[in-house]
């Protein structure tokens, strides 16, 4: 009971506080100008004191239906490093014969001079309009007379003829937001979806409001937020936008009185059906006769299913090269792409699906959103920007993407690995499929070394790479010369000299890569008179933790599960005995999510060391961050422990 | 008539080249090459001081993916510079045409870089998806421009890992125009000069590809370059005249700068008020500089002549922003209002030090700073930064020849150098080793010169970034946790002091009863430059530095110190290194270390010697010492 009271009280108190500030345009207060730093985050270089957006539809006889967005922002600059926020960039889509336009730009900079508020107007010479590219105009505004402590305020209006495409409502930025108000009004004639993302509770309010202009009701969704913290990027995060709070609205269908309803999308099924109905998707899957003979030739005499699957993938890669364009649908049309030899992801992978089907596989297109494009949690059309192929065997799928030369069955280009996709059935229905790789990619390194009397090590290295490791190594090796590659290897393992380098299976995908070379290492032993010290894993030691931050906001995304194994044999010189060895160690993260095992033993005058680090999941939740950090600290500690040799 | 002639030459050239098959490339040109430039031809015709036509014809065979960066598939233009002709052809390895990219197939985008708010420069670009390697791209375009202040330069060496079959340059200048030329770094190369009375003509053939090597100096220092300049020229509606730096400066002053330094009266009054009571000239300059820093910000707008002419000081005064030209000119105007003369100075900014050609006046540079004469010790001001201390330049504009523009004419002057001992870092402090193998430490890091420049970045970091920065700075310490950080930023003496407390759970390695640890916890060098079996290029230590470290180390009491390593002194032509460990008491050590690296350009034959020097530093920096546990039983026995 008393708890509820407190909640109510604080809410009241809060709203009182908020209402004390006047957010009308031009009503900047002295308090706002005096404020030295953002109260809840002193590291903020700037903050939105107020961020307002109102989007709604208007209808006119002349220009038909348009989407209007009003923006009003008030920004406080605390520090010189926040001056970047004094420039606002507005991107405006354009097409043939129509374009978004911005109007009624108005802005002022407020500063305190000798205790008085001084305002400076944003003049025309601070507003720049340009054609950025064929599909986009840009308007930039830069505020005048900005100094530390200034408050900037501007407002403008965007009128868009593209009424079914509503820009995302962003509720979280790189700087904090004190107060946010936003609303989206949609005609009753429209049906729409909204999807939320991020970790903030948004508590939208929905009202039906009479729209006198069209004589029907508007569905108005509104948001009222206070003190939204800044969102700052970290390493091992695939796409920070996945965690940024916001809302996306999507128009599903439009039905004006007396007219046929026009469908866009509403459920995953509808989204899929819409994509499928798109002639450059569904139809592309039907086109067949131009390639059948070529493919049959290629598959002649191959009966093994796995082998056939690889052959089809190779066939498609050889026939069409990726033009670096993304897309769910075919850009050129598969037939044309087949002839010209180049196409987008749609051309290539829809063609791949047709080829797989022709070769007798139960194949489906799988639509997805690439890493850069963010994870899609709600059904939306623009949520997808890519397509790959899936082959169903029983209940499980194998995934294939023929855009990259070194991809393999179930080893996809990194851009594809964005949580999940949707497999599309011929009837236009779809099922969700998990795209996160489950199989471990492995690196195995075997070192056979001899410790010489002059305290240098010499010997051979054999390394094997599978799956994602193999794909990434092939991408790297083939993008440069072998000399450069070896040089980088010497660089990576600082202190080694490489000779007799050999690498196998690196120019074609599928097989495990074998790499072998000889190395020479000196300066890795500490000579303390009668004793010698060295780290038993030598240059392979993990001597630094990748996780040094105290706290972490987002999950750690490795991309794929992995395992690194090192097996080291060192033959010791005869005039030494082993004085001390590090102890064996085995640790793991909860549920064996991460695993570390270090073993060391001796046999006659050889040392045998094995060390293994593995992660069985690609994605580690930030709840486990503290444990992960400690896990790595212990690995580094163990790897830095020394073997002590005693001179006889 | 002349244009007709030019297009005739042009057509012959295009048709004459027949064999672009890969098999026709000489073997040596394929070595170390990602791409082979088959032909790089520049044809220029200047028919008036404001009329120039340029045709670039580039044919390049891409041997592998990494070579694609060398295609250069773009052509820049602007309202006055117009592309009249553009075409790209793609050939397969046999030299057969497989694709034709016409004008309408080019992408047309804004060529304004991310740092610029607005500009009128645009670019046409083509994209081609290779279906197999190798392939050849044949790209030709022609533009006309009234701007002759910059003429195309000829630089026949293309890029690292790219070889060149033939590179040629042809320029025809109408007789009535006087011109000058400079051949730079020609002597080590086989360059054919075919020039006649009416045509400037050069070519160079069969240039093998060069591998990139660590520490090699910028291409600019050794590549051959041909520069040509007109005495009478034109730039975005403005005519110019220059035959040397003096007249170049004179023209720039008269046409681009004069009368752009007017200020509204109230601003002059404000500045006068601010300076009232200050008599020292340098102090006045400093106050004005700080006024600019506190009241303006950098915004870049490049339009037409605005690419070279500053916006008027009055305008900057009104909006309080501008680009390097505008802000420099504004500072100059404020100084002038107080009777202090200063000069607008054009520089080639960037980390590698490119200077103006002392003996050849040509429009050059990408940045502007302010020169304030001050007897023997000129003050240089970087007016675009709100943070940089008064009179400090940093590695962006240091140590290079710049054009100082005086009303009387131009003059080449050299900016401040920050070399060797100027770039000092002192680390002093105390480190306590605990008997559980951890450490705690109190440190003070003092930095000057270019080292100051780098360390000063920490001043503007958020708490999280700062923490991440230090854990990365000392990435050799496992499980490091940063305690308090206090900064003392002495802008007058251009010095930063960072006071830091830190701790780590497990710095020391335990081995049975022994503890092993590195006394150099806070500044251990790991860098050894790459090994080359056959180094081709000279190498450079670009600025040099000095690091001084002195750390007192307290050891846990129940341990006995083993034998300490002897002091180390290494002297070499690249610099010096000293390291010593001194026993202060049973449980206290003093670690001292000094490293001096000398700036300089060194012959390739010395590279291995430099590697050895760095290897030794790495070794001694990572010296370890042993502590052995005093057997516990003994003292008790003694007591009995």
HADDOCK unambig.tbl for C-alpha pairs under 7 A between the chains (distance, minus, plus):
assign (segid A and resid 43 and name CA) (segid B and resid 462 and name CA) 5.09 0.50 0.50
assign (segid A and resid 43 and name CA) (segid B and resid 463 and name CA) 6.68 0.50 0.50
assign (segid A and resid 128 and name CA) (segid B and resid 118 and name CA) 6.66 0.50 0.50
assign (segid A and resid 131 and name CA) (segid B and resid 110 and name CA) 6.97 0.50 0.50
assign (segid A and resid 132 and name CA) (segid B and resid 109 and name CA) 5.91 0.50 0.50
assign (segid A and resid 132 and name CA) (segid B and resid 110 and name CA) 5.22 0.50 0.50
assign (segid A and resid 133 and name CA) (segid B and resid 108 and name CA) 6.49 0.50 0.50
assign (segid A and resid 133 and name CA) (segid B and resid 109 and name CA) 4.74 0.50 0.50
assign (segid A and resid 133 and name CA) (segid B and resid 110 and name CA) 6.56 0.50 0.50
assign (segid A and resid 144 and name CA) (segid B and resid 319 and name CA) 4.41 0.50 0.50
assign (segid A and resid 144 and name CA) (segid B and resid 320 and name CA) 6.07 0.50 0.50
assign (segid A and resid 144 and name CA) (segid B and resid 321 and name CA) 6.98 0.50 0.50
assign (segid A and resid 145 and name CA) (segid B and resid 296 and name CA) 6.96 0.50 0.50
assign (segid A and resid 145 and name CA) (segid B and resid 319 and name CA) 5.06 0.50 0.50
assign (segid A and resid 145 and name CA) (segid B and resid 320 and name CA) 4.58 0.50 0.50
assign (segid A and resid 146 and name CA) (segid B and resid 296 and name CA) 6.97 0.50 0.50
assign (segid A and resid 146 and name CA) (segid B and resid 320 and name CA) 6.96 0.50 0.50
assign (segid A and resid 147 and name CA) (segid B and resid 294 and name CA) 6.65 0.50 0.50
assign (segid A and resid 147 and name CA) (segid B and resid 295 and name CA) 5.63 0.50 0.50
assign (segid A and resid 147 and name CA) (segid B and resid 296 and name CA) 6.87 0.50 0.50
assign (segid A and resid 321 and name CA) (segid B and resid 129 and name CA) 6.99 0.50 0.50
assign (segid A and resid 321 and name CA) (segid B and resid 131 and name CA) 5.62 0.50 0.50
assign (segid A and resid 322 and name CA) (segid B and resid 129 and name CA) 6.97 0.50 0.50
assign (segid A and resid 323 and name CA) (segid B and resid 129 and name CA) 5.09 0.50 0.50
assign (segid A and resid 341 and name CA) (segid B and resid 131 and name CA) 5.95 0.50 0.50
assign (segid A and resid 342 and name CA) (segid B and resid 129 and name CA) 6.39 0.50 0.50
assign (segid A and resid 342 and name CA) (segid B and resid 131 and name CA) 6.71 0.50 0.50
assign (segid A and resid 479 and name CA) (segid B and resid 65 and name CA) 6.06 0.50 0.50
assign (segid A and resid 479 and name CA) (segid B and resid 66 and name CA) 5.44 0.50 0.50
assign (segid A and resid 480 and name CA) (segid B and resid 66 and name CA) 6.26 0.50 0.50
assign (segid A and resid 491 and name CA) (segid B and resid 530 and name CA) 6.73 0.50 0.50
assign (segid A and resid 523 and name CA) (segid B and resid 619 and name CA) 6.54 0.50 0.50
assign (segid A and resid 544 and name CA) (segid B and resid 475 and name CA) 6.21 0.50 0.50
assign (segid A and resid 544 and name CA) (segid B and resid 476 and name CA) 6.45 0.50 0.50
assign (segid A and resid 544 and name CA) (segid B and resid 478 and name CA) 6.59 0.50 0.50
assign (segid A and resid 548 and name CA) (segid B and resid 468 and name CA) 6.82 0.50 0.50
assign (segid A and resid 548 and name CA) (segid B and resid 471 and name CA) 6.26 0.50 0.50
assign (segid A and resid 549 and name CA) (segid B and resid 468 and name CA) 5.68 0.50 0.50
assign (segid A and resid 580 and name CA) (segid B and resid 511 and name CA) 6.37 0.50 0.50
assign (segid A and resid 580 and name CA) (segid B and resid 512 and name CA) 6.49 0.50 0.50
assign (segid A and resid 582 and name CA) (segid B and resid 511 and name CA) 6.93 0.50 0.50
assign (segid A and resid 633 and name CA) (segid B and resid 478 and name CA) 6.30 0.50 0.50
assign (segid A and resid 633 and name CA) (segid B and resid 479 and name CA) 5.71 0.50 0.50
assign (segid A and resid 636 and name CA) (segid B and resid 478 and name CA) 6.77 0.50 0.50
assign (segid A and resid 637 and name CA) (segid B and resid 478 and name CA) 7.00 0.50 0.50
assign (segid A and resid 641 and name CA) (segid B and resid 509 and name CA) 5.60 0.50 0.50
assign (segid A and resid 642 and name CA) (segid B and resid 511 and name CA) 6.94 0.50 0.50
